Amino acid sequence: MQRKKILEKLSSEPYYSGDTNQSLLLHSTGHHPNNSEIDIPIVYADYYYMEALLRLKKLETSK
């Protein structure tokens, strides 16, 4: 499943913050066309990451 691979990659050392800062993800993009918030930790990106993890868990437990 491609989605699971993406989430596994985001959860790996190069992307996952751990104790580095308060955000979960180290590399996020806020508004690429405006060249704004590029490759930085963004709290609302963490929200979508957590939402994806919860949806994956729900899909896997319903099988």
C-alpha positions as CSV (number, residue, x, y, z in Angstrom):
1,M,0.0,0.0,0.0
2,Q,1.6,3.3,-1.2
3,R,0.0,5.3,1.6
4,K,1.5,3.1,4.3
5,K,5.0,3.5,2.7
6,I,4.6,7.3,2.7
7,L,3.7,7.3,6.4
8,E,6.5,4.9,7.2
9,K,8.9,7.3,5.5
10,L,7.6,10.3,7.3
11,S,8.0,8.4,10.6
12,S,11.7,7.6,9.9
13,E,14.7,9.5,11.3
14,P,15.2,12.0,8.4
15,Y,11.6,13.3,8.7
16,Y,10.4,12.6,12.2
17,S,11.4,15.2,14.8
18,G,11.6,13.1,17.9
19,D,13.1,15.4,20.6
20,T,14.5,17.9,18.1
21,N,11.6,20.4,18.6
22,Q,7.9,20.6,19.4
23,S,6.7,19.6,16.0
24,L,6.4,16.0,14.9
25,L,7.7,16.5,11.4
26,L,10.9,18.3,10.5
27,H,10.2,19.1,6.9
28,S,6.9,20.7,5.8
29,T,5.8,23.2,3.3
30,G,3.1,25.7,3.9
31,H,2.6,27.6,0.6
32,H,4.9,26.5,-2.2
33,P,3.6,28.8,-4.9
34,N,4.3,31.8,-2.7
35,N,7.6,30.4,-1.6
36,S,6.4,30.6,2.0
37,E,7.1,28.2,4.9
38,I,9.4,25.9,2.9
39,D,11.1,22.9,4.5
40,I,10.3,23.9,8.1
41,P,8.3,22.3,11.0
42,I,4.7,23.4,10.8
43,V,2.1,22.4,13.5
44,Y,-0.8,22.1,11.0
45,A,1.3,19.7,8.9
46,D,1.6,17.6,12.1
47,Y,-2.2,17.6,12.3
48,Y,-2.6,16.0,8.8
49,Y,0.2,13.5,9.6
50,M,-1.6,12.4,12.7
51,E,-4.9,12.3,10.9
52,A,-3.3,10.0,8.2
53,L,-1.9,7.7,10.9
54,L,-5.3,7.4,12.6
55,R,-7.0,6.6,9.3
56,L,-4.4,4.0,8.5
57,K,-4.9,2.4,11.9
58,K,-8.7,2.4,11.4
59,L,-8.3,0.7,8.0
60,E,-5.9,-1.9,9.3
61,T,-8.1,-2.8,12.3
62,S,-11.2,-3.1,10.2
63,K,-9.7,-5.9,8.1
